[in-house]
Amino acid sequence: MRARPRRLAAAALATVALAACLELPAATPKPDLAVRDVTVSEGVGLESACTPTGVEICFNARDDNCNGVIDEGCGLRAGILQFTIAWDAAEADVDLNVHDATGELARTGEPTAGGLVKDRDCPRPNGECQGQNVENVYLAEGEPRRGRYKVVVRLDKLNGAPSPIRVRLGARVGQRSFGMSVDLAPGAGTDERSFEFTL
């Protein structure tokens, strides 16, 4: 009765020893997302590199610590694609409209065919945003679809806020981060700014 457990133990040790001698190929790293043909609205400066400024600060649409995630630890969801806007004028209604590679608009709680979801839409009538106006769109799972993406930051209503409204956009595309600050005011040509790229 005792010989059988010893044989099993010896077989297990032999298997471990054999596995240690085998050279297994290393896991192939996923290639970084190739971002091409980046364009922004005329007169808008685009930052395409992260500059560490310290610990992460919530609700500013920046990757303050340059770890590849925007406003982490602030209740926002993140993914390999993430687009976030923030603005200080609590009463102003600014919209983040992100169109995926199929042209579909990301909506709150409803993933596009390409997997983009808007998880925060401010301001809210019930005070849910508590004056911390942030909108956030992220890729919920999987690999992003290849094609042209369009991100539009649009002033919907001032609601009594003084014009212009300063808005910060932060974007994460794979391992690259982008950012821009824009001033929005009522009127055609001044009420929205865009950022586009191709994967």
C-alpha positions as CSV (number, residue, x, y, z in Angstrom):
1,M,0.0,0.0,0.0
2,R,2.9,2.4,0.7
3,A,4.8,1.8,-2.6
4,R,2.1,3.4,-4.7
5,P,2.3,6.9,-3.1
6,R,6.1,6.8,-3.4
7,R,5.9,5.9,-7.1
8,L,3.4,8.8,-7.6
9,A,5.7,11.2,-5.8
10,A,8.7,10.1,-7.8
11,A,6.8,10.6,-11.1
12,A,5.7,14.1,-10.0
13,L,9.4,15.0,-9.2
14,A,10.5,13.7,-12.6
15,T,7.9,15.7,-14.4
16,V,9.0,18.9,-12.5
17,A,12.6,18.2,-13.3
18,L,11.8,17.6,-17.0
19,A,9.8,20.8,-17.2
20,A,12.7,22.8,-15.7
21,C,15.0,21.6,-18.5
22,L,12.7,22.5,-21.3
23,E,13.1,25.8,-23.0
24,L,9.6,27.2,-23.5
25,P,9.2,30.2,-25.9
26,A,8.6,33.5,-24.1
27,A,5.1,35.0,-24.4
28,T,5.0,37.2,-27.5
29,P,4.3,40.8,-26.3
30,K,1.4,42.5,-28.0
31,P,2.5,45.2,-30.4
32,D,1.8,48.8,-29.4
33,L,-1.1,50.4,-31.1
34,A,0.1,52.3,-34.2
35,V,-1.5,55.7,-34.1
36,R,-1.5,57.4,-37.5
37,D,-2.8,60.6,-39.1
38,V,-3.5,62.5,-35.9
39,T,-5.4,65.8,-36.6
40,V,-6.9,68.4,-34.3
41,S,-9.1,71.5,-34.8
42,E,-7.3,74.5,-36.2
43,G,-5.6,76.6,-33.5
44,V,-5.5,73.8,-30.9
45,G,-2.2,72.6,-29.5
46,L,-1.9,68.9,-28.9
47,E,0.4,67.4,-26.3
48,S,1.6,64.0,-27.3
49,A,3.9,63.1,-24.5
50,C,3.3,62.7,-20.8
51,T,5.1,65.0,-18.3
52,P,5.0,63.7,-14.7
53,T,3.6,66.4,-12.4
54,G,3.2,64.3,-9.2
55,V,0.5,62.1,-7.7
56,E,-2.8,61.6,-9.6
57,I,-5.3,64.4,-9.1
58,C,-8.9,63.6,-9.6
59,F,-11.2,65.2,-12.2
60,N,-8.6,67.1,-14.2
61,A,-8.4,64.7,-17.3
62,R,-4.7,64.3,-16.9
63,D,-2.4,61.4,-16.4
64,D,-0.5,63.3,-13.6
65,N,1.8,60.3,-12.7
66,C,2.3,59.2,-16.3
67,N,1.3,55.6,-15.7
68,G,-0.9,55.4,-18.7
69,V,-4.3,55.8,-16.9
70,I,-6.2,59.1,-16.7
71,D,-7.7,60.0,-13.3
72,E,-7.2,56.5,-11.8
73,G,-8.6,56.0,-8.3
74,C,-11.3,58.6,-9.0
75,G,-14.1,56.3,-9.9
76,L,-13.6,56.4,-13.6
77,R,-13.3,53.3,-15.7
78,A,-10.2,52.8,-17.9
79,G,-9.2,50.7,-20.9
80,I,-6.6,50.5,-23.6
81,L,-8.5,53.4,-25.1
82,Q,-9.7,56.1,-22.7
83,F,-11.0,59.6,-23.4
84,T,-11.8,62.1,-20.6
85,I,-12.8,65.7,-20.4
86,A,-13.0,67.9,-17.3
87,W,-14.1,71.5,-16.7
88,D,-14.5,73.8,-13.7
89,A,-17.7,75.7,-14.6
90,A,-20.1,73.5,-12.7
91,E,-23.3,74.7,-14.4
92,A,-22.0,74.5,-18.0
93,D,-23.0,71.4,-20.0
94,V,-20.1,70.1,-22.1
95,D,-20.3,66.9,-24.1
96,L,-17.7,64.4,-25.0
97,N,-18.7,62.6,-28.2
98,V,-16.5,59.7,-29.2
99,H,-17.1,57.9,-32.5
100,D,-15.5,54.5,-32.9
101,A,-13.9,53.1,-36.1
102,T,-17.4,52.2,-37.5
103,G,-18.6,55.8,-36.9
104,E,-20.9,54.8,-34.0
105,L,-21.2,57.2,-31.1
106,A,-20.4,56.0,-27.6
107,R,-23.4,56.4,-25.3
108,T,-23.8,56.1,-21.5
109,G,-24.0,52.4,-20.5
110,E,-24.4,51.1,-24.1
111,P,-21.3,49.7,-25.7
112,T,-20.8,50.4,-29.4
113,A,-20.1,47.5,-31.7
114,G,-16.4,48.4,-31.2
115,G,-16.7,48.2,-27.4
116,L,-16.6,51.9,-26.4
117,V,-18.7,52.9,-23.5
118,K,-19.4,56.3,-21.9
119,D,-19.5,55.8,-18.1
120,R,-19.9,59.3,-16.9
121,D,-22.0,62.2,-18.2
122,C,-22.1,65.6,-16.4
123,P,-23.6,67.7,-15.1
124,R,-26.5,65.7,-13.8
125,P,-29.8,67.2,-12.6
126,N,-29.7,65.1,-9.5
127,G,-26.4,66.5,-8.4
128,E,-24.6,63.2,-9.0
129,C,-21.5,64.9,-10.4
130,Q,-21.2,67.2,-7.3
131,G,-19.7,70.0,-9.2
132,Q,-16.8,67.8,-10.4
133,N,-17.7,67.8,-14.1
134,V,-16.0,64.9,-15.9
135,E,-17.1,62.8,-18.9
136,N,-15.3,59.6,-19.7
137,V,-15.4,57.1,-22.5
138,Y,-13.3,53.9,-22.5
139,L,-12.8,50.6,-24.3
140,A,-14.6,48.0,-22.1
141,E,-12.7,44.9,-23.3
142,G,-10.8,43.3,-26.1
143,E,-8.7,44.9,-28.8
144,P,-9.8,48.1,-30.4
145,R,-11.1,48.0,-33.9
146,R,-8.8,49.4,-36.6
147,G,-10.0,52.5,-38.4
148,R,-10.6,56.2,-37.9
149,Y,-11.7,57.5,-34.5
150,K,-13.2,60.9,-33.9
151,V,-13.3,62.7,-30.5
152,V,-15.4,65.9,-30.3
153,V,-15.6,68.2,-27.3
154,R,-18.7,70.3,-27.6
155,L,-20.3,73.1,-25.6
156,D,-24.0,72.2,-25.3
157,K,-25.3,75.0,-22.9
158,L,-23.7,77.7,-20.7
159,N,-26.5,77.5,-18.2
160,G,-25.4,80.9,-16.8
161,A,-21.7,80.1,-16.7
162,P,-19.4,82.9,-18.0
163,S,-18.0,82.3,-21.5
164,P,-15.6,80.9,-22.6
165,I,-15.5,77.5,-20.9
166,R,-12.0,76.0,-20.5
167,V,-12.1,72.2,-21.0
168,R,-9.3,69.7,-20.7
169,L,-9.2,66.6,-22.9
170,G,-7.0,63.7,-22.0
171,A,-6.7,60.6,-24.2
172,R,-5.0,57.3,-23.8
173,V,-4.4,55.2,-27.0
174,G,-2.5,52.1,-26.0
175,Q,0.7,53.2,-24.4
176,R,0.5,56.8,-25.8
177,S,-1.2,59.7,-24.1
178,F,-2.5,62.9,-25.7
179,G,-4.0,66.0,-24.2
180,M,-5.3,69.4,-25.1
181,S,-7.0,72.4,-23.4
182,V,-9.6,74.3,-25.4
183,D,-11.8,77.3,-24.8
184,L,-15.4,76.8,-25.9
185,A,-18.0,79.6,-26.5
186,P,-21.5,79.7,-28.0
187,G,-21.5,80.1,-31.8
188,A,-20.6,78.1,-34.9
189,G,-16.8,77.5,-35.0
190,T,-16.3,78.2,-31.3
191,D,-18.6,75.7,-29.7
192,E,-16.6,72.5,-30.4
193,R,-13.1,71.2,-31.0
194,S,-12.0,67.8,-32.3
195,F,-9.2,65.2,-32.2
196,E,-9.0,62.4,-34.7
197,F,-6.6,59.5,-35.3
198,T,-6.4,56.3,-37.2
199,L,-5.5,52.9,-35.7
